[in-house]
C-alpha cells in the first residue's frame, strides 16, 4: 500500500531531520569520567614506569640510561626521591630527580610534562604520556613522594 505524505508527516520529517544530527552528536559524546591514577608509587610503578620507562634500552635492568633504573618500586624510590639528577636549574643549583613536595623543581615531572617543562629532553622519547599519568606523578611528588 502506498502512503501519500500528509502535511503533518512532512513537518515531522523536517523536525526530525533538523534535530536528529544534534541528538546523535550529544549521544555520542563521552560522559565517562577521564581516567585517573592514584598518586601512589606502587600505582605509578605499574601504570607509568613499568609500561613506559622500563625496557632494555632505557631504565630497566642494570644501571639504566642516565644511571637510573626504574625496574621495580623499591629501586625507583631509592633512585628517584631526593637524588641529584645531574641537571642544573636556572640559578645554577643542582636539581633532584624528585624534590619532595615540589614537582616544579623535580626533573622527573619536568621531563614528563614537556613541552611546558624546562627540561631539555622529554621522556619517554618520541611520545608524550597521557596527561592523567603526568598529573598522577605531579600529585605523588606534591603529596610528599612517599614509598607507598
N, C-alpha and C positions, 0 to 999 in steps of 0.2 A: 504494500500500500504506500503510495506517495503522499508525503506530507507537504503541504504548502505552508511556508513560514508565515506566521502572523506577525503583526506589528510588535506584539509583546515579546515573542521569541527572538525577533531581531534585536530588540533593545536589550534583552537578556544576554545575547551573544556579544553585543558591544560592551556591556558592562564586564562580563567575564573576561573578554579579550583585553580590556583595559587594566583590570586589577590582577589577573592571573600572573603575569610576569612578576609583579611586586610581591605577591604572595609566595611564589616559588623562591624568589631570592631570600625573603625573610625566613622561609622554612629551611633553606639550605645553609644559612649562616649558623656557624657552630655556637651552641650555647654551653658547650662543655668548658669547664674551667681550664685555664692554662696549666700545663704541668708544673709541678714544683718538686723540689727535693728538700728533705730535712737538712738543716745546716749542721750535720754531724760528720765527723771524719770517716766513720765506717761507711756511711752512705756515699760520701764523696769518693772514697776509695773504690767502691764498687761501680758507681754510676759515671764517674768522671775519670779518675786516674787510671783505673784498670782498662776501661773501654777506650780512652783517648790518648793516654800518655805512655802506657807500658807496652813496649814492643822491643824487639831485638836491636833496633836502630836508635831507640830513644832512651826512655827512662825505666827500663825493665831490669832484668838480672844484671849482676855485676855493678860496675861503677855508674854507668848511665851517662848520657850526654850532659855536659856541664857538671860532671861529678854529682849527679842527682839521680838516685834510684827511687822509684815510687812503686816498687814491686808488691808491697803489702802495707797494711795500716801502720804497723809498728815502724817500719823503715821510713814510710812517708812522714810520720810525725817527727821522728828523730832527725830527718834530713831537711825538713821544711821550717819548723817552728823555731824562731829565734836564731837561725843560722844565716851567716852572711852569704850574699849571693854572688859577689864579685862585681855587682853593678854599683854605680855611684850616682847619688841624687844631684839635683841642680846646685846644691850648696857644696858639693864635693865630699859629702859624707857617704860612707858605705851603707848600702841598703841590705835589708834582710829578706830572705825568701818569703817569710811570713813574719810581719811585725804585729804582735798580738794586739788586737783591738783597732788596728789601723790598716785597712785594706789599701787605702790610697798611698801608703808607704811600703806596701808588700809587693815584691816583684812577682810573686805567683799571680796575684789578682791583676796586676798591670799587664802582664803578658797575655792573660786570658781575655781581658777586656779591650784589647786593641780594636779598632784604631784609636780609641779615645784615650788609652793609657799612654804613658811616656816611654814605655819600654820599646827598644828599637826592633826587637824581633818578637812577633806574636806567636803564641802556641795554641794548639798544635799547628805545625807548619802547614800552610796551604788551605786551612779551613778555619772557620770560627765556630766555637761551641755554641749550642743553643743558649739563648740569654738566661733561661731559668737555671741552667747549670752554673753559669758565671755568677748569677745572683746568689746561688747557694754557697759558692766559695766565699763570696764577699760577706755573706751573713755569718758564716762559720768564723772567719777572721774577726769580724766585728764583735762576735759573742765571746771572744777570748781564745779561739783556736784550740779548743780542748781535745784531748785524746779520748774521744767517745765514740 
